[in-house]
Each structure stands twice: as C-alpha cells, then as structure tokens.
Amino acid sequence: MAVNREGSESTGHNGGGFSIEDKRGDVLSESKRIEGVATQKAAETLTPDVEINAEIMKLIQLRIDEGAKKYGGGIMLHDGRNWLVEALEEVLDCCVYLAAMIIKIKRGAKWENLTEKNC
C-alpha cells in the first residue's frame, strides 16, 4: 500500500492501475502520487539510526581520549592556536590520506584489507 505525505492510501484496482486517494477521497494525479512516494522514501532515509549515532559518538570520544593521552590533557581553548587553521590543515591531511587510499585501490588493494595497518 502506498502512502503519501498527506496520508493517502492505495484504494485498489482501477482499470489496469491503482488509484490513490487523499484524505478527502479525491483521486491523486500520477505526479502527486509519485511526489508522495518520493517524499515518504526521503523521510525514511533521513530517519536517524540510533545505533550508528552511538557508534559515531564512540569514535569521536576515542579520538578525544587519544588526543588527551598524546598531548597530556583535553582541548585548551586559549593555547594560542588558531582553531580554524588547525581544522583546515586537518582537512588537507584527510585529502592526502584519501588520495593515497585511492591509489592503493587502483593498484589492486583488496577492500577488506584497507583498514589494516600495513595494507
């Protein structure tokens, strides 16, 4: 049964196709029906996955913990660093690392081995 964002439902067989009615009982055009189905699918895709969110938070916490261990504490807001410059430099580093991984993949590295230290 198809449902659009107004709560429309498929009402059955209608001369070789299905008709979709809105809450008032008016039959929706094909474009309105497609729009409703697309809207519903988009809403389903955007629903947050609590387990993934928790895993992301865990990964971030691990990075914070590793930084604290490596540098002797947490972030100090007034340590003289320019946080925007720091972030931009990290983004550049990320680009370098991703480019290296693309080269490894192009040279035949197996996907399942890409997370190992010495792949």
PyMOL CGO cylinders between C-alpha atoms (Angstrom):
from pymol import cmd
from pymol.cgo import CYLINDER

trace = [
    CYLINDER, 0.00, 0.00, 0.00, 1.41, 3.38, -1.00, 0.3, 1, 1, 1, 1, 1, 1,
    CYLINDER, 1.41, 3.38, -1.00, 1.06, 6.33, 1.34, 0.3, 1, 1, 1, 1, 1, 1,
    CYLINDER, 1.06, 6.33, 1.34, 1.89, 9.92, 0.52, 0.3, 1, 1, 1, 1, 1, 1,
    CYLINDER, 1.89, 9.92, 0.52, 2.79, 12.76, 2.84, 0.3, 1, 1, 1, 1, 1, 1,
    CYLINDER, 2.79, 12.76, 2.84, -0.88, 13.75, 3.21, 0.3, 1, 1, 1, 1, 1, 1,
    CYLINDER, -0.88, 13.75, 3.21, -1.70, 10.21, 4.40, 0.3, 1, 1, 1, 1, 1, 1,
    CYLINDER, -1.70, 10.21, 4.40, -3.07, 8.95, 1.07, 0.3, 1, 1, 1, 1, 1, 1,
    CYLINDER, -3.07, 8.95, 1.07, -3.51, 5.23, 0.58, 0.3, 1, 1, 1, 1, 1, 1,
    CYLINDER, -3.51, 5.23, 0.58, -3.89, 2.93, -2.41, 0.3, 1, 1, 1, 1, 1, 1,
    CYLINDER, -3.89, 2.93, -2.41, -7.57, 2.12, -2.71, 0.3, 1, 1, 1, 1, 1, 1,
    CYLINDER, -7.57, 2.12, -2.71, -7.47, -0.82, -5.08, 0.3, 1, 1, 1, 1, 1, 1,
    CYLINDER, -7.47, -0.82, -5.08, -7.54, -1.78, -8.76, 0.3, 1, 1, 1, 1, 1, 1,
    CYLINDER, -7.54, -1.78, -8.76, -8.79, 0.80, -11.25, 0.3, 1, 1, 1, 1, 1, 1,
    CYLINDER, -8.79, 0.80, -11.25, -8.80, -0.25, -14.90, 0.3, 1, 1, 1, 1, 1, 1,
    CYLINDER, -8.80, -0.25, -14.90, -5.32, -1.72, -15.02, 0.3, 1, 1, 1, 1, 1, 1,
    CYLINDER, -5.32, -1.72, -15.02, -3.76, 0.61, -12.46, 0.3, 1, 1, 1, 1, 1, 1,
    CYLINDER, -3.76, 0.61, -12.46, -4.10, 1.67, -8.88, 0.3, 1, 1, 1, 1, 1, 1,
    CYLINDER, -4.10, 1.67, -8.88, -5.78, 4.85, -7.81, 0.3, 1, 1, 1, 1, 1, 1,
    CYLINDER, -5.78, 4.85, -7.81, -4.54, 6.82, -4.88, 0.3, 1, 1, 1, 1, 1, 1,
    CYLINDER, -4.54, 6.82, -4.88, -6.90, 8.96, -2.86, 0.3, 1, 1, 1, 1, 1, 1,
    CYLINDER, -6.90, 8.96, -2.86, -6.09, 11.72, -0.44, 0.3, 1, 1, 1, 1, 1, 1,
    CYLINDER, -6.09, 11.72, -0.44, -7.80, 12.13, 2.92, 0.3, 1, 1, 1, 1, 1, 1,
    CYLINDER, -7.80, 12.13, 2.92, -10.75, 13.85, 1.26, 0.3, 1, 1, 1, 1, 1, 1,
    CYLINDER, -10.75, 13.85, 1.26, -11.24, 10.94, -1.15, 0.3, 1, 1, 1, 1, 1, 1,
    CYLINDER, -11.24, 10.94, -1.15, -10.03, 12.84, -4.22, 0.3, 1, 1, 1, 1, 1, 1,
    CYLINDER, -10.03, 12.84, -4.22, -8.02, 10.69, -6.66, 0.3, 1, 1, 1, 1, 1, 1,
    CYLINDER, -8.02, 10.69, -6.66, -4.45, 11.95, -6.92, 0.3, 1, 1, 1, 1, 1, 1,
    CYLINDER, -4.45, 11.95, -6.92, -2.70, 12.54, -10.23, 0.3, 1, 1, 1, 1, 1, 1,
    CYLINDER, -2.70, 12.54, -10.23, 0.25, 10.33, -11.16, 0.3, 1, 1, 1, 1, 1, 1,
    CYLINDER, 0.25, 10.33, -11.16, 2.69, 13.18, -10.45, 0.3, 1, 1, 1, 1, 1, 1,
    CYLINDER, 2.69, 13.18, -10.45, 1.16, 13.80, -6.99, 0.3, 1, 1, 1, 1, 1, 1,
    CYLINDER, 1.16, 13.80, -6.99, 1.33, 10.07, -6.24, 0.3, 1, 1, 1, 1, 1, 1,
    CYLINDER, 1.33, 10.07, -6.24, 5.00, 9.88, -7.29, 0.3, 1, 1, 1, 1, 1, 1,
    CYLINDER, 5.00, 9.88, -7.29, 5.76, 13.01, -5.26, 0.3, 1, 1, 1, 1, 1, 1,
    CYLINDER, 5.76, 13.01, -5.26, 4.14, 11.43, -2.20, 0.3, 1, 1, 1, 1, 1, 1,
    CYLINDER, 4.14, 11.43, -2.20, 6.06, 8.16, -2.56, 0.3, 1, 1, 1, 1, 1, 1,
    CYLINDER, 6.06, 8.16, -2.56, 9.33, 10.08, -3.08, 0.3, 1, 1, 1, 1, 1, 1,
    CYLINDER, 9.33, 10.08, -3.08, 8.63, 12.20, 0.00, 0.3, 1, 1, 1, 1, 1, 1,
    CYLINDER, 8.63, 12.20, 0.00, 7.92, 9.09, 2.07, 0.3, 1, 1, 1, 1, 1, 1,
    CYLINDER, 7.92, 9.09, 2.07, 11.14, 7.38, 0.89, 0.3, 1, 1, 1, 1, 1, 1,
    CYLINDER, 11.14, 7.38, 0.89, 13.16, 10.53, 1.62, 0.3, 1, 1, 1, 1, 1, 1,
    CYLINDER, 13.16, 10.53, 1.62, 11.68, 10.68, 5.13, 0.3, 1, 1, 1, 1, 1, 1,
    CYLINDER, 11.68, 10.68, 5.13, 12.58, 7.02, 5.71, 0.3, 1, 1, 1, 1, 1, 1,
    CYLINDER, 12.58, 7.02, 5.71, 16.14, 7.67, 4.50, 0.3, 1, 1, 1, 1, 1, 1,
    CYLINDER, 16.14, 7.67, 4.50, 16.52, 10.66, 6.81, 0.3, 1, 1, 1, 1, 1, 1,
    CYLINDER, 16.52, 10.66, 6.81, 15.34, 8.80, 9.91, 0.3, 1, 1, 1, 1, 1, 1,
    CYLINDER, 15.34, 8.80, 9.91, 18.38, 8.67, 12.21, 0.3, 1, 1, 1, 1, 1, 1,
    CYLINDER, 18.38, 8.67, 12.21, 19.78, 5.28, 13.07, 0.3, 1, 1, 1, 1, 1, 1,
    CYLINDER, 19.78, 5.28, 13.07, 20.36, 5.42, 16.82, 0.3, 1, 1, 1, 1, 1, 1,
    CYLINDER, 20.36, 5.42, 16.82, 22.97, 2.65, 16.70, 0.3, 1, 1, 1, 1, 1, 1,
    CYLINDER, 22.97, 2.65, 16.70, 25.02, 4.49, 14.07, 0.3, 1, 1, 1, 1, 1, 1,
    CYLINDER, 25.02, 4.49, 14.07, 24.76, 7.74, 16.02, 0.3, 1, 1, 1, 1, 1, 1,
    CYLINDER, 24.76, 7.74, 16.02, 26.03, 5.96, 19.13, 0.3, 1, 1, 1, 1, 1, 1,
    CYLINDER, 26.03, 5.96, 19.13, 28.90, 4.45, 17.15, 0.3, 1, 1, 1, 1, 1, 1,
    CYLINDER, 28.90, 4.45, 17.15, 29.84, 7.88, 15.77, 0.3, 1, 1, 1, 1, 1, 1,
    CYLINDER, 29.84, 7.88, 15.77, 29.82, 9.34, 19.28, 0.3, 1, 1, 1, 1, 1, 1,
    CYLINDER, 29.82, 9.34, 19.28, 32.01, 6.46, 20.48, 0.3, 1, 1, 1, 1, 1, 1,
    CYLINDER, 32.01, 6.46, 20.48, 34.53, 7.08, 17.67, 0.3, 1, 1, 1, 1, 1, 1,
    CYLINDER, 34.53, 7.08, 17.67, 34.67, 10.79, 18.49, 0.3, 1, 1, 1, 1, 1, 1,
    CYLINDER, 34.67, 10.79, 18.49, 35.16, 10.02, 22.18, 0.3, 1, 1, 1, 1, 1, 1,
    CYLINDER, 35.16, 10.02, 22.18, 38.00, 7.64, 21.30, 0.3, 1, 1, 1, 1, 1, 1,
    CYLINDER, 38.00, 7.64, 21.30, 39.70, 10.42, 19.30, 0.3, 1, 1, 1, 1, 1, 1,
    CYLINDER, 39.70, 10.42, 19.30, 39.30, 12.84, 22.22, 0.3, 1, 1, 1, 1, 1, 1,
    CYLINDER, 39.30, 12.84, 22.22, 40.75, 10.26, 24.61, 0.3, 1, 1, 1, 1, 1, 1,
    CYLINDER, 40.75, 10.26, 24.61, 43.70, 9.53, 22.29, 0.3, 1, 1, 1, 1, 1, 1,
    CYLINDER, 43.70, 9.53, 22.29, 44.41, 13.26, 21.94, 0.3, 1, 1, 1, 1, 1, 1,
    CYLINDER, 44.41, 13.26, 21.94, 44.27, 13.76, 25.70, 0.3, 1, 1, 1, 1, 1, 1,
    CYLINDER, 44.27, 13.76, 25.70, 46.70, 10.87, 26.20, 0.3, 1, 1, 1, 1, 1, 1,
    CYLINDER, 46.70, 10.87, 26.20, 49.04, 12.04, 23.44, 0.3, 1, 1, 1, 1, 1, 1,
    CYLINDER, 49.04, 12.04, 23.44, 49.05, 15.74, 24.39, 0.3, 1, 1, 1, 1, 1, 1,
    CYLINDER, 49.05, 15.74, 24.39, 48.58, 15.49, 28.15, 0.3, 1, 1, 1, 1, 1, 1,
    CYLINDER, 48.58, 15.49, 28.15, 45.01, 16.69, 28.50, 0.3, 1, 1, 1, 1, 1, 1,
    CYLINDER, 45.01, 16.69, 28.50, 41.93, 17.93, 26.73, 0.3, 1, 1, 1, 1, 1, 1,
    CYLINDER, 41.93, 17.93, 26.73, 41.41, 20.86, 24.43, 0.3, 1, 1, 1, 1, 1, 1,
    CYLINDER, 41.41, 20.86, 24.43, 42.56, 24.17, 25.87, 0.3, 1, 1, 1, 1, 1, 1,
    CYLINDER, 42.56, 24.17, 25.87, 40.63, 26.99, 24.23, 0.3, 1, 1, 1, 1, 1, 1,
    CYLINDER, 40.63, 26.99, 24.23, 43.29, 29.62, 24.84, 0.3, 1, 1, 1, 1, 1, 1,
    CYLINDER, 43.29, 29.62, 24.84, 46.50, 27.81, 24.00, 0.3, 1, 1, 1, 1, 1, 1,
    CYLINDER, 46.50, 27.81, 24.00, 47.44, 30.21, 21.20, 0.3, 1, 1, 1, 1, 1, 1,
    CYLINDER, 47.44, 30.21, 21.20, 46.34, 28.01, 18.31, 0.3, 1, 1, 1, 1, 1, 1,
    CYLINDER, 46.34, 28.01, 18.31, 44.04, 29.22, 15.56, 0.3, 1, 1, 1, 1, 1, 1,
    CYLINDER, 44.04, 29.22, 15.56, 41.33, 26.55, 15.55, 0.3, 1, 1, 1, 1, 1, 1,
    CYLINDER, 41.33, 26.55, 15.55, 40.17, 27.38, 12.03, 0.3, 1, 1, 1, 1, 1, 1,
    CYLINDER, 40.17, 27.38, 12.03, 43.68, 26.96, 10.65, 0.3, 1, 1, 1, 1, 1, 1,
    CYLINDER, 43.68, 26.96, 10.65, 44.08, 23.72, 12.63, 0.3, 1, 1, 1, 1, 1, 1,
    CYLINDER, 44.08, 23.72, 12.63, 40.82, 22.36, 11.17, 0.3, 1, 1, 1, 1, 1, 1,
    CYLINDER, 40.82, 22.36, 11.17, 41.72, 23.37, 7.62, 0.3, 1, 1, 1, 1, 1, 1,
    CYLINDER, 41.72, 23.37, 7.62, 45.13, 21.71, 7.93, 0.3, 1, 1, 1, 1, 1, 1,
    CYLINDER, 45.13, 21.71, 7.93, 43.41, 18.53, 9.17, 0.3, 1, 1, 1, 1, 1, 1,
    CYLINDER, 43.41, 18.53, 9.17, 41.09, 18.62, 6.14, 0.3, 1, 1, 1, 1, 1, 1,
    CYLINDER, 41.09, 18.62, 6.14, 44.14, 18.88, 3.88, 0.3, 1, 1, 1, 1, 1, 1,
    CYLINDER, 44.14, 18.88, 3.88, 45.72, 15.92, 5.67, 0.3, 1, 1, 1, 1, 1, 1,
    CYLINDER, 45.72, 15.92, 5.67, 42.49, 13.99, 5.14, 0.3, 1, 1, 1, 1, 1, 1,
    CYLINDER, 42.49, 13.99, 5.14, 42.64, 14.74, 1.40, 0.3, 1, 1, 1, 1, 1, 1,
    CYLINDER, 42.64, 14.74, 1.40, 46.19, 13.40, 1.26, 0.3, 1, 1, 1, 1, 1, 1,
    CYLINDER, 46.19, 13.40, 1.26, 45.22, 10.21, 3.11, 0.3, 1, 1, 1, 1, 1, 1,
    CYLINDER, 45.22, 10.21, 3.11, 42.17, 9.63, 0.91, 0.3, 1, 1, 1, 1, 1, 1,
    CYLINDER, 42.17, 9.63, 0.91, 44.21, 10.17, -2.26, 0.3, 1, 1, 1, 1, 1, 1,
    CYLINDER, 44.21, 10.17, -2.26, 46.73, 7.60, -1.03, 0.3, 1, 1, 1, 1, 1, 1,
    CYLINDER, 46.73, 7.60, -1.03, 43.90, 5.13, -0.45, 0.3, 1, 1, 1, 1, 1, 1,
    CYLINDER, 43.90, 5.13, -0.45, 42.55, 5.74, -3.96, 0.3, 1, 1, 1, 1, 1, 1,
    CYLINDER, 42.55, 5.74, -3.96, 45.99, 4.92, -5.34, 0.3, 1, 1, 1, 1, 1, 1,
    CYLINDER, 45.99, 4.92, -5.34, 46.13, 1.73, -3.24, 0.3, 1, 1, 1, 1, 1, 1,
    CYLINDER, 46.13, 1.73, -3.24, 42.69, 0.68, -4.51, 0.3, 1, 1, 1, 1, 1, 1,
    CYLINDER, 42.69, 0.68, -4.51, 43.67, 1.41, -8.13, 0.3, 1, 1, 1, 1, 1, 1,
    CYLINDER, 43.67, 1.41, -8.13, 46.79, -0.68, -7.63, 0.3, 1, 1, 1, 1, 1, 1,
    CYLINDER, 46.79, -0.68, -7.63, 44.70, -3.65, -6.54, 0.3, 1, 1, 1, 1, 1, 1,
    CYLINDER, 44.70, -3.65, -6.54, 44.43, -3.47, -2.75, 0.3, 1, 1, 1, 1, 1, 1,
    CYLINDER, 44.43, -3.47, -2.75, 41.57, -5.65, -1.54, 0.3, 1, 1, 1, 1, 1, 1,
    CYLINDER, 41.57, -5.65, -1.54, 38.70, -3.72, 0.05, 0.3, 1, 1, 1, 1, 1, 1,
    CYLINDER, 38.70, -3.72, 0.05, 38.60, -5.97, 3.11, 0.3, 1, 1, 1, 1, 1, 1,
    CYLINDER, 38.60, -5.97, 3.11, 42.30, -5.26, 3.78, 0.3, 1, 1, 1, 1, 1, 1,
    CYLINDER, 42.30, -5.26, 3.78, 42.11, -1.46, 3.61, 0.3, 1, 1, 1, 1, 1, 1,
    CYLINDER, 42.11, -1.46, 3.61, 41.61, -0.98, 7.34, 0.3, 1, 1, 1, 1, 1, 1,
    CYLINDER, 41.61, -0.98, 7.34, 44.71, -2.94, 8.32, 0.3, 1, 1, 1, 1, 1, 1,
    CYLINDER, 44.71, -2.94, 8.32, 47.83, -1.04, 9.42, 0.3, 1, 1, 1, 1, 1, 1,
    CYLINDER, 47.83, -1.04, 9.42, 50.04, -2.44, 6.66, 0.3, 1, 1, 1, 1, 1, 1,
    CYLINDER, 50.04, -2.44, 6.66, 47.70, -2.76, 3.70, 0.3, 1, 1, 1, 1, 1, 1,
]
cmd.load_cgo(trace, "trace")
